[in-house]
Amino acid sequence: ICSTERHLALAADLTDLMRTTISEGLVITLPRDVYMAEYRADAPPGMPLDSQYGLCFRACLAHMIQMILNRGGSGHSLHVVIEQGHKNVGDCIRIFYEIKKEQTLRGTNILETITIAEKTDPKAKPLMVADFLAHSHYLFDAASKDGKAPTYAEMTVGIPNKKYMMLFRLEALRGLKEQFIAEKKRRADWSAAKKAKWVASAGGQLS
C-alpha cells in the first residue's frame, strides 16, 4: 500500500499513462491448481513441459504475434524484455527461440530479440509499467472476488481498445497436449512415408 503522497502521485501518473498512451496491455492468470491438473497431469511422454511462468509467457507471446499479424504483420517486429530475477526466466528464453524458429519456418519473421534486464536498467524502463500493470491487476482481481470492486467486464463496458485480461481456458491447456500428440504423429507419418519411398526406390531392399 502506498503511504506517501509521492508514491500515490507516481501510481496516479502510471495509471493515467497506461490509460491514455499505451497501445496494448496484457495480463494473464494461470492458477497453480489448474496448471497442475490440466497441463502437467497426464502429459504425453516426451512432451517438453513449460513452467507455470513459462506457459503464461508463451500465451502472451502468441497473443502479441497474432495481434501484429492482424495488423498486417509485414514490416513489424517484436522485441521482448523480461525482468531478471524469476527462477524460470531461462524457460522464457527457451520458449522465445522455440516460437521464433517455428515462425521463421512459416515465413513469419516477427520475433527479433529477447533481453533479460533489471527495472533499474535505463534501456528497460517499460518493465516498471509492466510490473505496475501486473500488480494492479492482482490487487484489482482480489478486490473483485471479495465483492469490493466491479469485475473486469463491468469496468470495460463501452471502452474502445480496452486492455486485455486473459485467463487460461481448460480446453486451451488440454489443446497444448493434443497439439503435441498430433505433431508427433505427423512427424512419424512423414518419416514412415519417406522410408517407404526410399525402400521402393531401392527395389524393396532394406539392409
C-alpha positions in Angstrom: 0.0 0.0 0.0 1.3 3.4 -0.9 1.7 5.5 2.2 3.3 8.7 0.9 2.0 11.4 -1.4 4.9 10.8 -3.7 4.1 7.2 -4.1 0.4 8.0 -4.7 1.3 10.6 -7.3 3.5 8.1 -9.1 0.7 5.5 -9.1 -1.7 8.1 -10.4 0.7 9.1 -13.2 1.3 5.5 -14.2 -2.4 4.8 -14.3 -3.0 7.8 -16.5 -0.1 6.8 -18.7 -1.4 3.4 -19.4 -5.0 4.6 -19.8 -4.1 7.3 -22.4 -1.0 6.2 -24.2 -0.2 2.5 -24.0 -1.4 0.7 -27.1 -1.7 -2.7 -25.6 -1.8 -4.0 -22.0 -2.0 -7.7 -21.4 -2.2 -9.6 -18.1 -2.7 -13.4 -17.9 -3.7 -15.6 -15.0 -3.0 -19.3 -14.5 -3.9 -20.7 -11.1 -1.5 -23.3 -9.8 -4.1 -26.0 -9.3 -5.4 -25.6 -12.9 -1.8 -25.7 -14.2 -1.1 -29.0 -12.4 -4.4 -30.7 -13.1 -5.0 -29.6 -16.7 -1.5 -29.3 -18.1 1.1 -31.3 -16.2 -1.2 -34.2 -15.3 -1.2 -37.0 -18.0 1.2 -35.1 -20.2 2.2 -37.2 -23.3 5.6 -38.9 -23.0 8.4 -36.8 -24.4 6.5 -33.5 -24.2 8.7 -30.7 -23.0 6.7 -29.1 -20.2 6.7 -25.3 -19.7 6.9 -24.0 -16.2 3.8 -22.1 -14.9 5.7 -18.8 -15.6 6.8 -20.0 -19.0 3.3 -21.1 -20.0 2.0 -17.7 -19.3 4.8 -16.2 -21.3 4.1 -18.5 -24.2 0.4 -17.4 -24.2 1.3 -13.7 -24.0 3.8 -14.0 -26.8 1.3 -15.9 -29.0 -1.3 -13.2 -28.4 1.1 -10.4 -29.3 2.2 -12.2 -32.5 -1.4 -12.7 -33.6 -2.1 -9.1 -32.8 0.7 -8.0 -35.1 -0.3 -10.4 -37.9 -3.9 -9.0 -37.6 -2.5 -5.5 -38.2 -0.6 -6.5 -41.4 2.4 -8.3 -39.9 4.8 -7.2 -42.7 7.4 -4.7 -41.6 6.6 -5.1 -37.9 8.9 -6.7 -35.4 8.7 -7.6 -31.7 11.5 -7.2 -29.2 10.9 -8.8 -25.8 12.2 -7.6 -22.4 11.9 -9.9 -19.4 12.6 -8.9 -15.8 15.7 -10.5 -14.3 15.2 -12.5 -11.0 12.5 -15.1 -11.6 13.7 -18.6 -11.4 12.0 -19.6 -14.7 13.4 -16.7 -16.8 15.5 -19.4 -18.6 12.3 -21.2 -19.6 11.1 -18.0 -21.3 14.3 -17.8 -23.3 13.8 -21.4 -24.5 10.2 -20.7 -25.4 11.1 -17.5 -27.2 13.6 -19.2 -29.5 11.3 -22.2 -30.0 8.5 -20.0 -31.2 10.9 -17.8 -33.2 12.1 -20.9 -35.1 8.5 -22.0 -35.8 7.7 -18.5 -37.1 10.7 -18.5 -39.3 9.8 -21.8 -40.8 6.4 -20.4 -41.7 8.0 -17.3 -43.2 6.8 -15.0 -40.4 9.8 -13.1 -39.1 8.2 -11.0 -36.4 10.2 -12.0 -33.3 13.6 -10.2 -33.1 15.3 -10.2 -29.7 14.8 -11.1 -26.1 16.5 -9.2 -23.3 16.8 -10.0 -19.6 17.2 -6.9 -17.6 16.6 -5.2 -14.2 14.0 -2.5 -13.8 16.9 -0.1 -13.0 18.4 -0.6 -16.5 17.8 2.6 -18.5 17.1 0.5 -21.6 14.3 -1.4 -19.8 12.1 1.3 -18.4 8.9 -0.3 -19.7 9.4 -3.1 -17.1 8.2 -0.7 -14.4 5.0 -0.1 -16.3 4.6 -3.9 -16.9 5.2 -4.6 -13.2 2.7 -1.9 -12.2 0.1 -3.3 -14.5 0.6 -6.9 -13.2 0.4 -5.9 -9.6 -2.5 -3.6 -10.1 -4.4 -6.4 -11.8 -3.6 -8.7 -8.9 -5.0 -6.2 -6.3 -8.0 -5.5 -8.5 -8.8 -9.2 -9.1 -8.6 -9.9 -5.4 -10.9 -7.0 -4.6 -13.4 -8.1 -7.3 -13.5 -11.6 -5.9 -14.2 -10.2 -2.5 -17.0 -8.0 -3.9 -15.1 -4.8 -3.1 -14.7 -3.8 -6.8 -16.5 -4.3 -10.1 -15.5 -7.1 -12.4 -13.2 -6.6 -15.3 -16.1 -6.9 -17.8 -18.1 -4.3 -15.9 -15.2 -1.9 -15.8 -14.5 -2.1 -19.6 -18.1 -1.8 -21.0 -18.1 0.7 -23.8 -14.4 1.4 -23.6 -12.6 1.1 -27.0 -9.2 -0.6 -27.2 -9.6 -2.0 -23.7 -6.6 -3.6 -22.2 -6.7 -7.4 -22.1 -7.0 -9.7 -19.0 -6.6 -13.3 -20.1 -7.5 -16.4 -18.1 -6.4 -19.8 -19.4 -9.3 -21.9 -20.6 -9.2 -25.6 -19.7 -9.6 -26.5 -23.4 -6.6 -24.4 -24.3 -4.3 -26.2 -21.8 -5.6 -29.6 -23.0 -5.1 -28.4 -26.6 -1.4 -27.9 -26.0 -1.1 -31.6 -25.2 -3.3 -32.6 -28.1 -1.2 -30.4 -30.4 2.0 -32.2 -29.3 0.4 -35.6 -29.9 -0.8 -34.5 -33.4 2.6 -33.1 -34.3 4.4 -36.2 -33.1 2.1 -38.4 -35.2 2.6 -36.1 -38.2 6.4 -36.4 -37.9 6.1 -40.2 -37.5 3.9 -40.5 -40.6 6.3 -38.3 -42.6 9.3 -40.4 -41.5 7.4 -43.7 -42.4 6.4 -42.3 -45.8 10.0 -41.2 -46.5 11.3 -44.6 -45.5 8.8 -46.4 -47.7 9.7 -44.2 -50.7 13.4 -45.0 -50.2 12.7 -48.7 -49.9 10.6 -48.6 -53.1 13.3 -46.7 -55.0 15.9 -49.3 -53.8 13.8 -52.1 -55.2 12.4 -53.2 -51.9 15.8 -53.9 -50.4 16.4 -52.7 -46.9 19.5 -53.5 -45.0 
